[in-house]
Amino acid sequence: FFLDTIVPTLLTFLCTSPTTMIASTTTLLGLVAAASQMDVAFGFSSSIQAPMVGRLSTTTTALHVLERDIHADDSAEYATPLQLTTKDLERLKSLQETSTTTMPILILDSLLPGQELTIDSSDPKMARLVHYCLENNCDIGMLGLNPTTGAPLSRGVTVQVKEKNVRISPATHSVLLTVTGEQRMQIQSQPWLDDSGSFYFSNVELLDARKEPTLSDEQQSIVQQLSDTVPGAIQAWSRAALESGVTDHETLEQVLKSLGPLPSEEKATERAFWIAAALNPLPSLNVCLEIRPAMLSCTTDYERMLLACQALQSSTDHLLGTRRLF
């Protein structure tokens, strides 16, 4: 209860705006009161069951109750240890191992790790962003938009701004920048403008460093089975794409070459992202529904491999005409 309910609510409370803080405070106090009624003790005397609410005239009595019931000695004799499940311990370890940093944010596309994107912009603000990254040797956190609501997503990837991949026109300040998706990341704070008002910063968590939930034996088996089918499924999909006429051999070869070799079956995360990047390349081949935002939201290899393989089969069926997607 503490890890699943109170901690997330407390984190939300700490990150909320002042406008919603009063409502969050009420919710948080209610949860704490509920926790105090449970059999789990957080090192306090179990005789304190709920927060005391009373008029000023009852304050002295309340203080006497606290003085009597709360022991000054916090030894094991007066405290009940908090019982944590294996899942709780894994989540605590995950929180301890998180890696956070601050970087500029660019809302443009749901780029995947290993996927390449060329940005051509004449906006002076883009030029200032690139100059900042080159001068400070920092990455950019790139986010896409929710395909349903159009709102910015909270998960994306980092991209490096390398001088060899940048061309800036001195006359027009237009920028031509080629970037590749690197580490997965998630926004952890409300973004704020830089001093020039040109671009935003935010605190982000680098998700590659986060320990993911442990898969069950059955889930691990399914991941392995699906991973084994990928090479043959990619070949079938490639044939269907060429036979349908939606692309030619040269274009398809260029898309797959830009992604590099298919990752080995032991690297389920990389293999799933490779499949998604092939189905949703830049520019698009219009052979599959947009799955990159959903792929970035997956939290385990089980979820990623299921999504990637289902999308791969759906795209193949679409290209063969057996079941159209659009």
C-alpha positions in Angstrom: 0.0 0.0 0.0 2.8 2.4 0.9 4.8 1.9 -2.2 1.8 1.5 -4.6 -0.3 4.3 -3.3 1.3 6.8 -0.9 4.7 7.2 -2.6 3.3 7.9 -6.1 0.8 10.3 -4.6 3.5 12.0 -2.6 5.7 12.4 -5.7 2.7 13.8 -7.6 2.1 16.2 -4.7 5.7 17.4 -4.8 5.6 18.0 -8.5 2.1 19.7 -8.7 1.5 23.3 -9.2 0.4 25.5 -6.2 -3.1 25.6 -7.7 -3.7 21.9 -7.3 -1.6 21.4 -4.1 -4.5 21.9 -1.7 -6.5 19.1 -3.3 -3.4 16.9 -3.4 -2.8 17.6 0.3 -6.3 16.5 1.1 -5.9 13.3 -0.8 -2.5 12.6 0.7 -3.8 13.0 4.3 -6.6 10.7 3.5 -4.3 8.0 2.3 -2.0 8.4 5.3 -5.0 8.1 7.6 -6.1 5.0 5.7 -2.6 3.6 6.1 -2.6 4.2 9.8 -5.6 1.9 10.1 -3.8 -1.0 8.5 -1.7 -3.7 10.2 1.5 -2.2 8.7 3.4 -0.1 11.2 6.0 2.4 10.0 8.1 2.4 13.1 5.4 4.3 15.1 3.4 3.0 18.1 0.4 1.1 16.8 -1.8 2.8 19.3 -1.9 6.0 17.2 -4.6 5.1 14.7 -5.6 8.4 13.0 -4.7 12.1 13.0 -6.3 14.0 15.8 -8.7 16.7 14.8 -10.2 18.9 17.5 -10.7 22.4 18.7 -8.1 24.5 20.5 -9.6 23.5 23.9 -8.7 19.8 23.3 -5.0 20.6 22.4 -3.7 20.0 25.9 -5.4 16.6 26.2 -4.1 15.6 22.8 -0.6 16.4 23.8 -0.9 14.3 26.9 -2.1 11.4 24.8 0.8 11.8 22.4 3.3 12.0 25.3 1.9 8.9 26.9 1.5 6.8 23.7 4.6 7.6 21.7 7.7 6.2 23.2 10.9 8.2 23.2 12.9 5.0 23.0 12.7 3.9 19.3 14.3 0.5 19.9 13.0 -2.7 18.3 10.9 -3.3 21.4 8.5 -0.5 20.5 8.5 -0.7 16.7 7.1 -3.2 14.2 9.3 -3.7 11.1 7.8 -2.9 7.8 7.1 -6.0 5.8 8.1 -5.6 2.2 7.3 -8.0 -0.6 9.8 -9.0 -3.3 8.0 -6.6 -5.7 8.3 -3.8 -3.2 12.1 -4.4 -2.8 12.5 -4.4 -6.6 10.7 -1.1 -6.9 12.8 0.4 -4.1 16.0 -0.8 -5.8 14.8 0.7 -9.1 14.2 4.1 -7.4 17.7 4.0 -6.0 19.3 3.2 -9.4 17.5 5.9 -11.4 19.7 8.3 -13.4 18.5 11.8 -13.8 19.9 14.8 -15.5 18.9 18.2 -17.0 18.8 18.8 -20.7 17.1 20.9 -23.5 13.9 19.5 -24.8 12.7 19.4 -28.4 9.2 18.3 -29.3 9.4 17.0 -32.8 9.1 13.2 -33.4 8.8 9.9 -31.5 12.3 8.9 -32.5 13.4 5.4 -31.5 16.9 4.3 -30.3 19.0 3.8 -33.5 16.6 5.7 -35.7 18.0 8.6 -37.7 16.3 11.9 -38.4 17.3 15.0 -40.4 16.1 18.3 -39.2 16.0 21.3 -41.6 14.9 24.5 -39.9 15.1 28.2 -40.6 13.9 29.1 -37.1 16.5 31.2 -35.2 15.5 29.5 -32.0 16.6 26.2 -33.4 20.0 27.7 -34.3 20.3 29.0 -30.7 19.5 25.5 -29.4 22.1 23.9 -31.6 24.7 26.5 -30.6 24.0 25.9 -26.9 24.4 22.1 -27.2 27.7 22.5 -29.1 29.1 25.0 -26.6 28.0 22.9 -23.6 28.5 19.5 -25.0 25.0 18.3 -24.0 22.3 16.1 -25.5 18.8 17.0 -26.5 15.7 15.1 -25.2 13.4 14.6 -28.1 9.7 14.0 -27.7 6.9 13.2 -30.0 3.2 13.9 -29.9 0.4 11.6 -28.8 -1.2 10.5 -32.2 -4.7 10.6 -30.6 -4.7 13.8 -28.5 -1.8 15.7 -30.0 -0.3 16.4 -26.6 3.4 16.0 -26.0 4.5 12.6 -24.8 6.5 12.2 -21.6 8.8 9.6 -23.0 11.3 9.9 -25.8 15.0 9.5 -26.6 18.2 11.6 -26.2 20.0 12.7 -29.3 23.6 14.0 -29.6 24.4 17.2 -31.4 27.7 16.6 -33.1 29.6 19.3 -35.0 30.2 17.0 -38.0 26.4 16.5 -38.4 25.5 20.2 -38.2 25.4 22.8 -40.9 24.3 26.4 -40.1 24.0 29.1 -42.7 25.8 32.3 -41.5 23.5 34.5 -43.6 20.0 32.9 -42.9 20.9 31.0 -39.6 19.0 28.0 -41.1 20.0 24.7 -39.5 20.5 21.3 -41.1 21.0 18.7 -38.4 21.2 14.9 -38.5 20.6 13.1 -35.2 20.2 9.5 -34.1 18.1 8.2 -31.2 20.3 7.2 -28.3 19.1 6.5 -24.7 15.4 6.3 -23.7 14.3 9.0 -21.3 11.3 10.3 -19.5 10.4 13.8 -18.4 10.5 14.3 -14.6 9.6 18.0 -14.2 7.7 20.9 -15.7 9.8 22.3 -18.5 11.2 25.9 -18.2 12.4 28.3 -20.8 16.1 29.2 -21.2 17.3 32.8 -20.5 16.9 33.7 -24.2 13.4 32.3 -24.4 14.4 30.1 -27.4 14.0 26.6 -26.0 13.0 24.6 -23.0 14.9 22.6 -20.3 13.6 19.8 -18.2 14.8 17.3 -15.7 14.7 13.8 -17.3 15.3 10.2 -16.2 17.5 8.1 -18.4 15.4 4.9 -18.6 18.2 2.6 -19.8 19.6 2.8 -16.3 16.2 1.8 -14.7 15.8 -1.8 -13.5 12.6 -3.2 -15.2 10.1 -5.5 -13.5 11.2 -9.1 -13.5 9.4 -11.3 -16.0 7.7 -14.5 -15.1 9.1 -17.8 -16.5 6.1 -17.9 -18.9 6.7 -14.3 -20.1 10.4 -15.0 -20.6 9.5 -18.1 -22.7 7.1 -16.1 -24.8 9.7 -13.4 -25.4 12.2 -16.1 -26.6 9.6 -17.8 -28.9 8.6 -14.5 -30.5 12.3 -13.4 -30.9 13.0 -16.7 -32.7 10.3 -15.9 -35.3 11.6 -12.5 -36.1 14.1 -13.2 -38.9 11.6 -15.2 -40.9 8.8 -12.7 -40.3 11.1 -9.8 -41.5 11.8 -11.7 -44.7 8.1 -12.3 -45.3 7.3 -8.7 -44.6 10.0 -7.5 -47.0 8.7 -9.7 -49.8 5.1 -8.5 -49.2 6.3 -4.8 -49.2 8.1 -5.3 -52.6 5.3 -7.4 -54.2 2.6 -4.8 -53.1 4.5 -2.0 -54.9 4.4 0.4 -51.9 8.2 0.6 -52.1 11.1 -0.6 -54.3 14.1 -2.7 -53.5 16.5 0.2 -53.2 14.4 2.2 -50.8 13.7 -0.8 -48.6 17.4 -1.7 -48.5 18.2 1.8 -47.5 15.7 1.7 -44.6 17.1 -1.5 -43.3 20.7 -0.5 -43.8 20.2 2.7 -41.8 19.2 0.5 -38.8 22.2 -1.8 -39.0 22.0 -5.6 -38.6 19.1 -7.1 -36.8 20.1 -7.4 -33.1 20.7 -10.9 -31.8 17.9 -12.8 -30.1 19.5 -12.3 -26.7 19.0 -8.6 -27.0 15.2 -8.5 -26.9 14.9 -4.8 -26.2 17.1 -3.8 -29.1 15.4 -6.3 -31.4 11.9 -5.0 -30.6 13.0 -1.4 -31.3 14.6 -2.4 -34.5 11.4 -4.0 -35.8 9.4 -0.8 -34.8 11.9 1.4 -36.6 11.7 -0.7 -39.7 7.8 -0.6 -39.7 7.8 3.2 -39.0 10.8 4.6 -40.9 11.6 8.2 -41.6 10.2 9.2 -44.0 7.3 6.8 -43.6 6.6 4.0 -46.0 2.9 3.9 -45.0 3.0 0.2 -44.4 2.0 0.1 -40.7 0.1 2.1 -38.1 2.3 4.4 -35.9 3.6 2.3 -33.0 6.6 4.2 -31.9 4.9 6.2 -29.1 3.5 2.9 -27.7 6.8 1.2 -28.0 8.5 4.0 -26.0 5.8 3.6 -23.3 6.5 -0.2 -22.9 8.2 -1.1 -19.6 9.3 -4.7 -20.2 10.7 -6.8 -23.1 7.6 -8.8 -22.9 5.4 -5.8 -23.8 7.9 -4.6 -26.4 8.2 -7.9 -28.2 4.5 -8.5 -28.2 3.8 -5.1 -29.7 6.6 -5.4 -32.3 5.6 -8.8 -33.5 1.9 -8.1 -33.6 2.6 -4.9 -35.6 4.9 -6.8 -37.9 2.3 -9.5 -38.6 -0.5 -6.8 -39.1 1.7 -4.9 -41.5 2.4 -8.1 -43.5 -1.3 -8.9 -43.6 -2.1 -5.4 -44.8 0.5 -5.6 -47.6 -0.8 -9.0 -48.7 -4.4 -7.6 -48.7 -5.7 -10.2 -46.3 -6.5 -7.6 -43.6 -6.2 -3.9 -44.4 -5.1 -1.4 -41.7 -6.2 1.7 -43.5 
